[in-house]
Amino acid sequence: METLEQLLEQLADPATPLEKAVKLYSDSAVLLEYCTTTLQNAKLEMEQIDVKLNTFTQTKSISGAVEEQDFTAKNAEEDILA
């Protein structure tokens, strides 16, 4: 990002010769594509982590609910037998 910002500053400078400006524009486009791809990959990785966390959390909630139902059923059975 820092390099891209430097290139854009040079590109915005009216004293930059046309030939150099074209080269700066090309280099900026390559860096912009790299940054965009890197950010998209990071976003995808974070989404995959979120899916795993949500699956884990839901599994824990379901198993906790099942354990609670089992506990309640056992208590009810003990009350009936007592």
PDB file of N, CA, C and O in Angstrom:
ATOM      1  N   MET A   1       0.830  -1.192   0.000  1.00  0.00           N
ATOM      2  CA  MET A   1       0.000   0.000   0.000  1.00  0.00           C
ATOM      3  C   MET A   1       0.871   1.251   0.000  1.00  0.00           C
ATOM      4  O   MET A   1       0.591   2.227  -0.697  1.00  0.00           O
ATOM      5  N   GLU A   2       1.936   1.196   0.801  1.00  0.00           N
ATOM      6  CA  GLU A   2       2.812   2.358   0.895  1.00  0.00           C
ATOM      7  C   GLU A   2       3.444   2.672  -0.459  1.00  0.00           C
ATOM      8  O   GLU A   2       3.518   3.832  -0.863  1.00  0.00           O
ATOM      9  N   THR A   3       3.892   1.644  -1.147  1.00  0.00           N
ATOM     10  CA  THR A   3       4.489   1.827  -2.476  1.00  0.00           C
ATOM     11  C   THR A   3       3.456   2.374  -3.446  1.00  0.00           C
ATOM     12  O   THR A   3       3.755   3.257  -4.249  1.00  0.00           O
ATOM     13  N   LEU A   4       2.254   1.854  -3.370  1.00  0.00           N
ATOM     14  CA  LEU A   4       1.186   2.331  -4.243  1.00  0.00           C
ATOM     15  C   LEU A   4       0.902   3.809  -3.995  1.00  0.00           C
ATOM     16  O   LEU A   4       0.722   4.574  -4.942  1.00  0.00           O
ATOM     17  N   GLU A   5       0.863   4.206  -2.746  1.00  0.00           N
ATOM     18  CA  GLU A   5       0.638   5.616  -2.412  1.00  0.00           C
ATOM     19  C   GLU A   5       1.748   6.505  -2.967  1.00  0.00           C
ATOM     20  O   GLU A   5       1.486   7.599  -3.466  1.00  0.00           O
ATOM     21  N   GLN A   6       2.991   6.028  -2.876  1.00  0.00           N
ATOM     22  CA  GLN A   6       4.123   6.791  -3.411  1.00  0.00           C
ATOM     23  C   GLN A   6       4.015   6.947  -4.930  1.00  0.00           C
ATOM     24  O   GLN A   6       4.262   8.021  -5.478  1.00  0.00           O
ATOM     25  N   LEU A   7       3.643   5.859  -5.591  1.00  0.00           N
ATOM     26  CA  LEU A   7       3.480   5.918  -7.047  1.00  0.00           C
ATOM     27  C   LEU A   7       2.380   6.907  -7.437  1.00  0.00           C
ATOM     28  O   LEU A   7       2.533   7.677  -8.385  1.00  0.00           O
ATOM     29  N   LEU A   8       1.287   6.876  -6.705  1.00  0.00           N
ATOM     30  CA  LEU A   8       0.175   7.774  -7.014  1.00  0.00           C
ATOM     31  C   LEU A   8       0.548   9.238  -6.763  1.00  0.00           C
ATOM     32  O   LEU A   8       0.101  10.127  -7.488  1.00  0.00           O
ATOM     33  N   GLU A   9       1.363   9.486  -5.742  1.00  0.00           N
ATOM     34  CA  GLU A   9       1.831  10.854  -5.498  1.00  0.00           C
ATOM     35  C   GLU A   9       2.674  11.350  -6.664  1.00  0.00           C
ATOM     36  O   GLU A   9       2.507  12.479  -7.125  1.00  0.00           O
ATOM     37  N   GLN A  10       3.580  10.502  -7.135  1.00  0.00           N
ATOM     38  CA  GLN A  10       4.413  10.874  -8.276  1.00  0.00           C
ATOM     39  C   GLN A  10       3.562  11.078  -9.525  1.00  0.00           C
ATOM     40  O   GLN A  10       3.803  11.990 -10.317  1.00  0.00           O
ATOM     41  N   LEU A  11       2.573  10.223  -9.685  1.00  0.00           N
ATOM     42  CA  LEU A  11       1.686  10.319 -10.846  1.00  0.00           C
ATOM     43  C   LEU A  11       0.884  11.614 -10.821  1.00  0.00           C
ATOM     44  O   LEU A  11       0.624  12.204 -11.870  1.00  0.00           O
ATOM     45  N   ALA A  12       0.495  12.055  -9.641  1.00  0.00           N
ATOM     46  CA  ALA A  12      -0.299  13.276  -9.497  1.00  0.00           C
ATOM     47  C   ALA A  12       0.544  14.542  -9.662  1.00  0.00           C
ATOM     48  O   ALA A  12      -0.002  15.628  -9.856  1.00  0.00           O
ATOM     49  N   ASP A  13       1.847  14.409  -9.587  1.00  0.00           N
ATOM     50  CA  ASP A  13       2.747  15.570  -9.714  1.00  0.00           C
ATOM     51  C   ASP A  13       2.769  16.045 -11.172  1.00  0.00           C
ATOM     52  O   ASP A  13       3.141  15.287 -12.067  1.00  0.00           O
ATOM     53  N   PRO A  14       2.368  17.306 -11.407  1.00  0.00           N
ATOM     54  CA  PRO A  14       2.340  17.820 -12.791  1.00  0.00           C
ATOM     55  C   PRO A  14       3.729  17.862 -13.442  1.00  0.00           C
ATOM     56  O   PRO A  14       3.831  17.931 -14.666  1.00  0.00           O
ATOM     57  N   ALA A  15       4.776  17.821 -12.651  1.00  0.00           N
ATOM     58  CA  ALA A  15       6.140  17.868 -13.202  1.00  0.00           C
ATOM     59  C   ALA A  15       6.610  16.509 -13.721  1.00  0.00           C
ATOM     60  O   ALA A  15       7.667  16.420 -14.345  1.00  0.00           O
ATOM     61  N   THR A  16       5.834  15.449 -13.470  1.00  0.00           N
ATOM     62  CA  THR A  16       6.218  14.114 -13.926  1.00  0.00           C
ATOM     63  C   THR A  16       6.075  14.034 -15.447  1.00  0.00           C
ATOM     64  O   THR A  16       5.000  14.303 -15.983  1.00  0.00           O
ATOM     65  N   PRO A  17       7.155  13.664 -16.145  1.00  0.00           N
ATOM     66  CA  PRO A  17       7.081  13.548 -17.611  1.00  0.00           C
ATOM     67  C   PRO A  17       6.083  12.462 -18.036  1.00  0.00           C
ATOM     68  O   PRO A  17       5.848  11.504 -17.300  1.00  0.00           O
ATOM     69  N   LEU A  18       5.516  12.618 -19.197  1.00  0.00           N
ATOM     70  CA  LEU A  18       4.477  11.706 -19.694  1.00  0.00           C
ATOM     71  C   LEU A  18       4.962  10.258 -19.727  1.00  0.00           C
ATOM     72  O   LEU A  18       4.242   9.354 -19.303  1.00  0.00           O
ATOM     73  N   GLU A  19       6.164  10.035 -20.223  1.00  0.00           N
ATOM     74  CA  GLU A  19       6.696   8.662 -20.317  1.00  0.00           C
ATOM     75  C   GLU A  19       6.770   8.017 -18.927  1.00  0.00           C
ATOM     76  O   GLU A  19       6.397   6.856 -18.755  1.00  0.00           O
ATOM     77  N   LYS A  20       7.246   8.767 -17.954  1.00  0.00           N
ATOM     78  CA  LYS A  20       7.326   8.256 -16.585  1.00  0.00           C
ATOM     79  C   LYS A  20       5.931   8.070 -15.998  1.00  0.00           C
ATOM     80  O   LYS A  20       5.700   7.123 -15.246  1.00  0.00           O
ATOM     81  N   ALA A  21       5.000   8.959 -16.331  1.00  0.00           N
ATOM     82  CA  ALA A  21       3.631   8.863 -15.827  1.00  0.00           C
ATOM     83  C   ALA A  21       2.965   7.578 -16.327  1.00  0.00           C
ATOM     84  O   ALA A  21       2.236   6.923 -15.582  1.00  0.00           O
ATOM     85  N   VAL A  22       3.212   7.224 -17.574  1.00  0.00           N
ATOM     86  CA  VAL A  22       2.638   5.990 -18.124  1.00  0.00           C
ATOM     87  C   VAL A  22       3.204   4.777 -17.372  1.00  0.00           C
ATOM     88  O   VAL A  22       2.469   3.849 -17.034  1.00  0.00           O
ATOM     89  N   LYS A  23       4.511   4.798 -17.117  1.00  0.00           N
ATOM     90  CA  LYS A  23       5.143   3.705 -16.368  1.00  0.00           C
ATOM     91  C   LYS A  23       4.589   3.642 -14.941  1.00  0.00           C
ATOM     92  O   LYS A  23       4.300   2.559 -14.431  1.00  0.00           O
ATOM     93  N   LEU A  24       4.442   4.801 -14.302  1.00  0.00           N
ATOM     94  CA  LEU A  24       3.874   4.847 -12.951  1.00  0.00           C
ATOM     95  C   LEU A  24       2.443   4.313 -12.939  1.00  0.00           C
ATOM     96  O   LEU A  24       2.050   3.591 -12.023  1.00  0.00           O
ATOM     97  N   TYR A  25       1.675   4.672 -13.953  1.00  0.00           N
ATOM     98  CA  TYR A  25       0.289   4.210 -14.051  1.00  0.00           C
ATOM     99  C   TYR A  25       0.247   2.685 -14.175  1.00  0.00           C
ATOM    100  O   TYR A  25      -0.561   2.021 -13.525  1.00  0.00           O
ATOM    101  N   SER A  26       1.123   2.143 -15.013  1.00  0.00           N
ATOM    102  CA  SER A  26       1.190   0.690 -15.200  1.00  0.00           C
ATOM    103  C   SER A  26       1.586  -0.005 -13.905  1.00  0.00           C
ATOM    104  O   SER A  26       0.960  -0.989 -13.511  1.00  0.00           O
ATOM    105  N   ASP A  27       2.617   0.500 -13.243  1.00  0.00           N
ATOM    106  CA  ASP A  27       3.059  -0.083 -11.970  1.00  0.00           C
ATOM    107  C   ASP A  27       1.963   0.009 -10.911  1.00  0.00           C
ATOM    108  O   ASP A  27       1.768  -0.916 -10.123  1.00  0.00           O
ATOM    109  N   SER A  28       1.258   1.125 -10.904  1.00  0.00           N
ATOM    110  CA  SER A  28       0.161   1.314  -9.946  1.00  0.00           C
ATOM    111  C   SER A  28      -0.948   0.305 -10.182  1.00  0.00           C
ATOM    112  O   SER A  28      -1.513  -0.241  -9.234  1.00  0.00           O
ATOM    113  N   ALA A  29      -1.260   0.058 -11.454  1.00  0.00           N
ATOM    114  CA  ALA A  29      -2.311  -0.905 -11.784  1.00  0.00           C
ATOM    115  C   ALA A  29      -1.943  -2.307 -11.298  1.00  0.00           C
ATOM    116  O   ALA A  29      -2.791  -3.031 -10.777  1.00  0.00           O
ATOM    117  N   VAL A  30      -0.674  -2.686 -11.471  1.00  0.00           N
ATOM    118  CA  VAL A  30      -0.213  -4.002 -11.015  1.00  0.00           C
ATOM    119  C   VAL A  30      -0.310  -4.097  -9.489  1.00  0.00           C
ATOM    120  O   VAL A  30      -0.788  -5.099  -8.956  1.00  0.00           O
ATOM    121  N   LEU A  31       0.137  -3.070  -8.802  1.00  0.00           N
ATOM    122  CA  LEU A  31       0.072  -3.078  -7.336  1.00  0.00           C
ATOM    123  C   LEU A  31      -1.373  -3.067  -6.837  1.00  0.00           C
ATOM    124  O   LEU A  31      -1.696  -3.736  -5.855  1.00  0.00           O
ATOM    125  N   LEU A  32      -2.221  -2.325  -7.495  1.00  0.00           N
ATOM    126  CA  LEU A  32      -3.628  -2.276  -7.108  1.00  0.00           C
ATOM    127  C   LEU A  32      -4.271  -3.650  -7.257  1.00  0.00           C
ATOM    128  O   LEU A  32      -5.043  -4.080  -6.399  1.00  0.00           O
ATOM    129  N   GLU A  33      -3.948  -4.333  -8.348  1.00  0.00           N
ATOM    130  CA  GLU A  33      -4.474  -5.687  -8.543  1.00  0.00           C
ATOM    131  C   GLU A  33      -3.973  -6.625  -7.443  1.00  0.00           C
ATOM    132  O   GLU A  33      -4.737  -7.430  -6.911  1.00  0.00           O
ATOM    133  N   TYR A  34      -2.691  -6.515  -7.108  1.00  0.00           N
ATOM    134  CA  TYR A  34      -2.118  -7.340  -6.043  1.00  0.00           C
ATOM    135  C   TYR A  34      -2.822  -7.069  -4.707  1.00  0.00           C
ATOM    136  O   TYR A  34      -3.203  -8.001  -3.999  1.00  0.00           O
ATOM    137  N   CYS A  35      -2.987  -5.796  -4.376  1.00  0.00           N
ATOM    138  CA  CYS A  35      -3.634  -5.430  -3.106  1.00  0.00           C
ATOM    139  C   CYS A  35      -5.078  -5.929  -3.061  1.00  0.00           C
ATOM    140  O   CYS A  35      -5.533  -6.443  -2.039  1.00  0.00           O
ATOM    141  N   THR A  36      -5.786  -5.776  -4.164  1.00  0.00           N
ATOM    142  CA  THR A  36      -7.181  -6.221  -4.229  1.00  0.00           C
ATOM    143  C   THR A  36      -7.277  -7.729  -4.043  1.00  0.00           C
ATOM    144  O   THR A  36      -8.122  -8.216  -3.291  1.00  0.00           O
ATOM    145  N   THR A  37      -6.413  -8.465  -4.726  1.00  0.00           N
ATOM    146  CA  THR A  37      -6.417  -9.923  -4.608  1.00  0.00           C
ATOM    147  C   THR A  37      -6.069 -10.353  -3.181  1.00  0.00           C
ATOM    148  O   THR A  37      -6.700 -11.253  -2.627  1.00  0.00           O
ATOM    149  N   THR A  38      -5.077  -9.714  -2.599  1.00  0.00           N
ATOM    150  CA  THR A  38      -4.674 -10.035  -1.229  1.00  0.00           C
ATOM    151  C   THR A  38      -5.820  -9.780  -0.251  1.00  0.00           C
ATOM    152  O   THR A  38      -6.079 -10.598   0.632  1.00  0.00           O
ATOM    153  N   LEU A  39      -6.501  -8.654  -0.406  1.00  0.00           N
ATOM    154  CA  LEU A  39      -7.633  -8.344   0.475  1.00  0.00           C
ATOM    155  C   LEU A  39      -8.782  -9.321   0.282  1.00  0.00           C
ATOM    156  O   LEU A  39      -9.415  -9.735   1.253  1.00  0.00           O
ATOM    157  N   GLN A  40      -9.056  -9.693  -0.972  1.00  0.00           N
ATOM    158  CA  GLN A  40     -10.129 -10.658  -1.228  1.00  0.00           C
ATOM    159  C   GLN A  40      -9.807 -12.010  -0.601  1.00  0.00           C
ATOM    160  O   GLN A  40     -10.683 -12.661  -0.032  1.00  0.00           O
ATOM    161  N   ASN A  41      -8.547 -12.429  -0.709  1.00  0.00           N
ATOM    162  CA  ASN A  41      -8.146 -13.707  -0.101  1.00  0.00           C
ATOM    163  C   ASN A  41      -8.253 -13.650   1.419  1.00  0.00           C
ATOM    164  O   ASN A  41      -8.682 -14.616   2.050  1.00  0.00           O
ATOM    165  N   ALA A  42      -7.869 -12.537   1.999  1.00  0.00           N
ATOM    166  CA  ALA A  42      -7.978 -12.376   3.455  1.00  0.00           C
ATOM    167  C   ALA A  42      -9.443 -12.417   3.879  1.00  0.00           C
ATOM    168  O   ALA A  42      -9.786 -13.045   4.880  1.00  0.00           O
ATOM    169  N   LYS A  43     -10.301 -11.750   3.120  1.00  0.00           N
ATOM    170  CA  LYS A  43     -11.733 -11.746   3.432  1.00  0.00           C
ATOM    171  C   LYS A  43     -12.298 -13.163   3.353  1.00  0.00           C
ATOM    172  O   LYS A  43     -13.060 -13.580   4.225  1.00  0.00           O
ATOM    173  N   LEU A  44     -11.926 -13.900   2.309  1.00  0.00           N
ATOM    174  CA  LEU A  44     -12.396 -15.272   2.157  1.00  0.00           C
ATOM    175  C   LEU A  44     -11.935 -16.141   3.319  1.00  0.00           C
ATOM    176  O   LEU A  44     -12.707 -16.943   3.845  1.00  0.00           O
ATOM    177  N   GLU A  45     -10.683 -15.983   3.719  1.00  0.00           N
ATOM    178  CA  GLU A  45     -10.149 -16.751   4.846  1.00  0.00           C
ATOM    179  C   GLU A  45     -10.901 -16.424   6.134  1.00  0.00           C
ATOM    180  O   GLU A  45     -11.211 -17.320   6.919  1.00  0.00           O
ATOM    181  N   MET A  46     -11.192 -15.146   6.349  1.00  0.00           N
ATOM    182  CA  MET A  46     -11.937 -14.747   7.545  1.00  0.00           C
ATOM    183  C   MET A  46     -13.352 -15.315   7.519  1.00  0.00           C
ATOM    184  O   MET A  46     -13.868 -15.732   8.556  1.00  0.00           O
ATOM    185  N   GLU A  47     -13.983 -15.336   6.351  1.00  0.00           N
ATOM    186  CA  GLU A  47     -15.329 -15.904   6.235  1.00  0.00           C
ATOM    187  C   GLU A  47     -15.308 -17.393   6.546  1.00  0.00           C
ATOM    188  O   GLU A  47     -16.218 -17.904   7.198  1.00  0.00           O
ATOM    189  N   GLN A  48     -14.268 -18.097   6.080  1.00  0.00           N
ATOM    190  CA  GLN A  48     -14.150 -19.530   6.367  1.00  0.00           C
ATOM    191  C   GLN A  48     -13.957 -19.767   7.862  1.00  0.00           C
ATOM    192  O   GLN A  48     -14.516 -20.712   8.420  1.00  0.00           O
ATOM    193  N   ILE A  49     -13.174 -18.920   8.506  1.00  0.00           N
ATOM    194  CA  ILE A  49     -12.980 -19.036   9.954  1.00  0.00           C
ATOM    195  C   ILE A  49     -14.302 -18.791  10.675  1.00  0.00           C
ATOM    196  O   ILE A  49     -14.632 -19.502  11.624  1.00  0.00           O
ATOM    197  N   ASP A  50     -15.065 -17.782  10.226  1.00  0.00           N
ATOM    198  CA  ASP A  50     -16.365 -17.497  10.836  1.00  0.00           C
ATOM    199  C   ASP A  50     -17.312 -18.681  10.709  1.00  0.00           C
ATOM    200  O   ASP A  50     -18.040 -19.001  11.649  1.00  0.00           O
ATOM    201  N   VAL A  51     -17.304 -19.330   9.550  1.00  0.00           N
ATOM    202  CA  VAL A  51     -18.170 -20.500   9.349  1.00  0.00           C
ATOM    203  C   VAL A  51     -17.785 -21.607  10.335  1.00  0.00           C
ATOM    204  O   VAL A  51     -18.650 -22.233  10.948  1.00  0.00           O
ATOM    205  N   LYS A  52     -16.476 -21.839  10.481  1.00  0.00           N
ATOM    206  CA  LYS A  52     -16.024 -22.871  11.419  1.00  0.00           C
ATOM    207  C   LYS A  52     -16.417 -22.515  12.851  1.00  0.00           C
ATOM    208  O   LYS A  52     -16.864 -23.376  13.609  1.00  0.00           O
ATOM    209  N   LEU A  53     -16.249 -21.250  13.218  1.00  0.00           N
ATOM    210  CA  LEU A  53     -16.614 -20.824  14.575  1.00  0.00           C
ATOM    211  C   LEU A  53     -18.114 -20.969  14.802  1.00  0.00           C
ATOM    212  O   LEU A  53     -18.538 -21.436  15.859  1.00  0.00           O
ATOM    213  N   ASN A  54     -18.915 -20.574  13.824  1.00  0.00           N
ATOM    214  CA  ASN A  54     -20.373 -20.693  13.962  1.00  0.00           C
ATOM    215  C   ASN A  54     -20.793 -22.148  14.067  1.00  0.00           C
ATOM    216  O   ASN A  54     -21.680 -22.483  14.852  1.00  0.00           O
ATOM    217  N   THR A  55     -20.167 -23.014  13.287  1.00  0.00           N
ATOM    218  CA  THR A  55     -20.478 -24.439  13.346  1.00  0.00           C
ATOM    219  C   THR A  55     -20.120 -24.990  14.721  1.00  0.00           C
ATOM    220  O   THR A  55     -20.895 -25.738  15.317  1.00  0.00           O
ATOM    221  N   PHE A  56     -18.941 -24.620  15.225  1.00  0.00           N
ATOM    222  CA  PHE A  56     -18.507 -25.069  16.557  1.00  0.00           C
ATOM    223  C   PHE A  56     -19.460 -24.572  17.633  1.00  0.00           C
ATOM    224  O   PHE A  56     -19.855 -25.330  18.519  1.00  0.00           O
ATOM    225  N   THR A  57     -19.834 -23.282  17.555  1.00  0.00           N
ATOM    226  CA  THR A  57     -20.735 -22.696  18.546  1.00  0.00           C
ATOM    227  C   THR A  57     -22.097 -23.367  18.508  1.00  0.00           C
ATOM    228  O   THR A  57     -22.677 -23.659  19.554  1.00  0.00           O
ATOM    229  N   GLN A  58     -22.611 -23.615  17.307  1.00  0.00           N
ATOM    230  CA  GLN A  58     -23.918 -24.273  17.184  1.00  0.00           C
ATOM    231  C   GLN A  58     -23.852 -25.695  17.712  1.00  0.00           C
ATOM    232  O   GLN A  58     -24.789 -26.157  18.363  1.00  0.00           O
ATOM    233  N   THR A  59     -22.761 -26.394  17.442  1.00  0.00           N
ATOM    234  CA  THR A  59     -22.607 -27.763  17.928  1.00  0.00           C
ATOM    235  C   THR A  59     -22.568 -27.783  19.448  1.00  0.00           C
ATOM    236  O   THR A  59     -23.188 -28.639  20.079  1.00  0.00           O
ATOM    237  N   LYS A  60     -21.834 -26.832  20.041  1.00  0.00           N
ATOM    238  CA  LYS A  60     -21.773 -26.751  21.500  1.00  0.00           C
ATOM    239  C   LYS A  60     -23.151 -26.444  22.079  1.00  0.00           C
ATOM    240  O   LYS A  60     -23.538 -27.021  23.095  1.00  0.00           O
ATOM    241  N   SER A  61     -23.900 -25.533  21.435  1.00  0.00           N
ATOM    242  CA  SER A  61     -25.237 -25.177  21.920  1.00  0.00           C
ATOM    243  C   SER A  61     -26.163 -26.376  21.847  1.00  0.00           C
ATOM    244  O   SER A  61     -26.930 -26.630  22.776  1.00  0.00           O
ATOM    245  N   ILE A  62     -26.095 -27.111  20.755  1.00  0.00           N
ATOM    246  CA  ILE A  62     -26.962 -28.285  20.591  1.00  0.00           C
ATOM    247  C   ILE A  62     -26.592 -29.345  21.611  1.00  0.00           C
ATOM    248  O   ILE A  62     -27.472 -29.940  22.233  1.00  0.00           O
ATOM    249  N   SER A  63     -25.282 -29.593  21.792  1.00  0.00           N
ATOM    250  CA  SER A  63     -24.885 -30.624  22.747  1.00  0.00           C
ATOM    251  C   SER A  63     -25.249 -30.202  24.167  1.00  0.00           C
ATOM    252  O   SER A  63     -25.627 -31.046  24.979  1.00  0.00           O
ATOM    253  N   GLY A  64     -25.142 -28.913  24.480  1.00  0.00           N
ATOM    254  CA  GLY A  64     -25.548 -28.423  25.794  1.00  0.00           C
ATOM    255  C   GLY A  64     -27.042 -28.597  26.015  1.00  0.00           C
ATOM    256  O   GLY A  64     -27.473 -28.954  27.111  1.00  0.00           O
ATOM    257  N   ALA A  65     -27.834 -28.345  24.977  1.00  0.00           N
ATOM    258  CA  ALA A  65     -29.285 -28.497  25.083  1.00  0.00           C
ATOM    259  C   ALA A  65     -29.649 -29.967  25.266  1.00  0.00           C
ATOM    260  O   ALA A  65     -30.549 -30.293  26.040  1.00  0.00           O
ATOM    261  N   VAL A  66     -28.952 -30.855  24.557  1.00  0.00           N
ATOM    262  CA  VAL A  66     -29.215 -32.291  24.694  1.00  0.00           C
ATOM    263  C   VAL A  66     -28.851 -32.752  26.096  1.00  0.00           C
ATOM    264  O   VAL A  66     -29.604 -33.509  26.709  1.00  0.00           O
ATOM    265  N   GLU A  67     -27.700 -32.305  26.619  1.00  0.00           N
ATOM    266  CA  GLU A  67     -27.308 -32.670  27.974  1.00  0.00           C
ATOM    267  C   GLU A  67     -28.323 -32.166  28.991  1.00  0.00           C
ATOM    268  O   GLU A  67     -28.637 -32.862  29.957  1.00  0.00           O
ATOM    269  N   GLU A  68     -28.835 -30.959  28.777  1.00  0.00           N
ATOM    270  CA  GLU A  68     -29.829 -30.400  29.689  1.00  0.00           C
ATOM    271  C   GLU A  68     -31.118 -31.211  29.639  1.00  0.00           C
ATOM    272  O   GLU A  68     -31.736 -31.459  30.674  1.00  0.00           O
ATOM    273  N   GLN A  69     -31.531 -31.630  28.430  1.00  0.00           N
ATOM    274  CA  GLN A  69     -32.739 -32.441  28.298  1.00  0.00           C
ATOM    275  C   GLN A  69     -32.548 -33.788  28.984  1.00  0.00           C
ATOM    276  O   GLN A  69     -33.447 -34.285  29.663  1.00  0.00           O
ATOM    277  N   ASP A  70     -31.347 -34.380  28.796  1.00  0.00           N
ATOM    278  CA  ASP A  70     -31.070 -35.665  29.450  1.00  0.00           C
ATOM    279  C   ASP A  70     -31.133 -35.512  30.960  1.00  0.00           C
ATOM    280  O   ASP A  70     -31.709 -36.357  31.644  1.00  0.00           O
ATOM    281  N   PHE A  71     -30.545 -34.440  31.489  1.00  0.00           N
ATOM    282  CA  PHE A  71     -30.544 -34.193  32.925  1.00  0.00           C
ATOM    283  C   PHE A  71     -31.972 -34.023  33.426  1.00  0.00           C
ATOM    284  O   PHE A  71     -32.341 -34.591  34.454  1.00  0.00           O
ATOM    285  N   THR A  72     -32.776 -33.245  32.708  1.00  0.00           N
ATOM    286  CA  THR A  72     -34.172 -33.017  33.092  1.00  0.00           C
ATOM    287  C   THR A  72     -34.956 -34.321  33.038  1.00  0.00           C
ATOM    288  O   THR A  72     -35.757 -34.597  33.931  1.00  0.00           O
ATOM    289  N   ALA A  73     -34.736 -35.123  32.006  1.00  0.00           N
ATOM    290  CA  ALA A  73     -35.439 -36.402  31.878  1.00  0.00           C
ATOM    291  C   ALA A  73     -35.051 -37.339  33.019  1.00  0.00           C
ATOM    292  O   ALA A  73     -35.910 -38.025  33.573  1.00  0.00           O
ATOM    293  N   LYS A  74     -33.769 -37.375  33.377  1.00  0.00           N
ATOM    294  CA  LYS A  74     -33.335 -38.235  34.475  1.00  0.00           C
ATOM    295  C   LYS A  74     -33.949 -37.784  35.795  1.00  0.00           C
ATOM    296  O   LYS A  74     -34.375 -38.612  36.601  1.00  0.00           O
ATOM    297  N   ASN A  75     -33.994 -36.482  36.013  1.00  0.00           N
ATOM    298  CA  ASN A  75     -34.615 -35.952  37.248  1.00  0.00           C
ATOM    299  C   ASN A  75     -36.089 -36.293  37.302  1.00  0.00           C
ATOM    300  O   ASN A  75     -36.604 -36.666  38.356  1.00  0.00           O
ATOM    301  N   ALA A  76     -36.769 -36.169  36.181  1.00  0.00           N
ATOM    302  CA  ALA A  76     -38.199 -36.481  36.136  1.00  0.00           C
ATOM    303  C   ALA A  76     -38.419 -37.979  36.409  1.00  0.00           C
ATOM    304  O   ALA A  76     -39.349 -38.360  37.121  1.00  0.00           O
ATOM    305  N   GLU A  77     -37.566 -38.801  35.844  1.00  0.00           N
ATOM    306  CA  GLU A  77     -37.674 -40.239  36.060  1.00  0.00           C
ATOM    307  C   GLU A  77     -37.414 -40.581  37.525  1.00  0.00           C
ATOM    308  O   GLU A  77     -38.113 -41.414  38.101  1.00  0.00           O
ATOM    309  N   GLU A  78     -36.408 -39.938  38.133  1.00  0.00           N
ATOM    310  CA  GLU A  78     -36.123 -40.192  39.538  1.00  0.00           C
ATOM    311  C   GLU A  78     -37.281 -39.745  40.421  1.00  0.00           C
ATOM    312  O   GLU A  78     -37.607 -40.405  41.407  1.00  0.00           O
ATOM    313  N   ASP A  79     -37.908 -38.610  40.062  1.00  0.00           N
ATOM    314  CA  ASP A  79     -39.051 -38.129  40.836  1.00  0.00           C
ATOM    315  C   ASP A  79     -40.214 -39.116  40.760  1.00  0.00           C
ATOM    316  O   ASP A  79     -40.909 -39.348  41.750  1.00  0.00           O
ATOM    317  N   ILE A  80     -40.417 -39.687  39.586  1.00  0.00           N
ATOM    318  CA  ILE A  80     -41.522 -40.626  39.406  1.00  0.00           C
ATOM    319  C   ILE A  80     -41.240 -41.898  40.208  1.00  0.00           C
ATOM    320  O   ILE A  80     -42.141 -42.441  40.848  1.00  0.00           O
ATOM    321  N   LEU A  81     -40.011 -42.367  40.176  1.00  0.00           N
ATOM    322  CA  LEU A  81     -39.668 -43.597  40.885  1.00  0.00           C
ATOM    323  C   LEU A  81     -39.637 -43.398  42.398  1.00  0.00           C
ATOM    324  O   LEU A  81     -39.804 -44.353  43.156  1.00  0.00           O
ATOM    325  N   ALA A  82     -39.428 -42.190  42.825  1.00  0.00           N
ATOM    326  CA  ALA A  82     -39.346 -41.932  44.259  1.00  0.00           C
ATOM    327  C   ALA A  82     -40.701 -41.856  44.838  1.00  0.00           C
ATOM    328  O   ALA A  82     -40.846 -41.644  46.042  1.00  0.00           O
TER     329      ALA A  82
END
